[in-house]
Amino acid sequence: QVQLVESGGGLVQAGGSLRLSCAVSGIPLKFNGMSWYRQAPGKKRELVAAITTGGTTNYTDSVEGRFTVSRDNAKNTVYLQMNSLKPEDTAVYYCTTIYSGNFVWGQGTQVTVSL
């Protein structure tokens, strides 16, 4: 059974940093691309960042240059380093991968950025 567990969220002031982690179990991470999504209250879930098995990364425009996604296949963990945080980054952040044709989601971790 594939499980994703996010951690590292919290409350931070604008301009601060957080590093989110996504621990993957049930599959070898090296065979899967991974993505981070976020969902703010009253808004649709949106793609934030993605990383391929080869390490190629992509970001949504609003976080480009501030967020960095990375992976440690030995630890079966994916990270999202978030710098220069803004109040509009406030959301629940989820990691996800595709397994057997279906999206697998973690439970999410709350990130709150105050002024």
SVG drawing of the C-alpha trace seen along z (x, -y; Angstrom):
<svg xmlns="http://www.w3.org/2000/svg" viewBox="-15 -42 35 44">
<polyline fill="none" stroke="black" stroke-width="0.4" points="0.0,0.0 1.4,-3.4 1.3,-6.0 2.4,-9.7 2.9,-11.6 3.6,-15.3 5.2,-17.3 6.9,-20.6 4.0,-23.0 3.3,-25.7 2.8,-29.4 5.4,-31.8 5.7,-35.5 5.8,-37.0 9.3,-36.7 10.1,-33.6 10.9,-30.1 9.6,-26.6 10.6,-23.2 8.0,-20.6 8.7,-16.9 6.8,-14.1 7.7,-10.6 6.8,-7.9 6.2,-4.3 5.1,-1.3 7.0,-2.1 10.6,-3.0 10.6,-6.7 13.1,-6.6 10.5,-5.2 8.0,-7.9 7.6,-11.6 6.2,-13.6 4.2,-16.8 3.2,-19.3 -0.3,-20.9 -1.9,-23.4 -5.5,-24.3 -6.5,-27.6 -9.9,-28.1 -12.6,-28.5 -10.2,-27.8 -9.4,-24.9 -6.4,-22.7 -3.5,-23.9 -0.3,-22.5 2.7,-24.2 5.7,-22.2 6.7,-18.9 9.9,-16.8 10.5,-14.0 12.4,-10.8 15.3,-12.4 15.2,-15.5 13.7,-17.9 11.5,-20.5 8.6,-22.7 6.9,-25.4 3.7,-27.5 4.5,-31.1 3.6,-32.4 6.3,-30.4 9.0,-30.4 12.3,-31.6 11.0,-31.2 10.2,-27.5 12.5,-24.6 11.3,-21.0 13.9,-18.2 14.0,-14.5 16.2,-12.1 15.6,-8.7 17.7,-7.0 15.4,-8.4 12.2,-7.9 11.4,-11.6 10.5,-14.6 11.0,-18.2 9.5,-21.6 11.7,-24.4 9.7,-27.6 11.4,-30.9 10.2,-34.5 6.7,-33.3 3.7,-35.6 0.3,-35.6 -1.1,-34.3 0.9,-31.1 -1.4,-30.2 -2.9,-26.8 -2.9,-23.1 0.0,-21.6 -0.3,-18.1 2.2,-15.8 1.0,-13.3 2.1,-10.7 0.5,-8.4 0.4,-4.8 -1.4,-2.1 -3.1,-4.9 -4.5,-6.7 -3.4,-9.8 -2.3,-9.0 -2.5,-11.9 -1.1,-12.6 -3.2,-14.0 -1.8,-17.5 0.1,-19.9 -1.1,-23.4 1.0,-26.4 -0.1,-29.8 1.8,-33.0 1.0,-36.1 1.7,-39.7"/>
</svg>
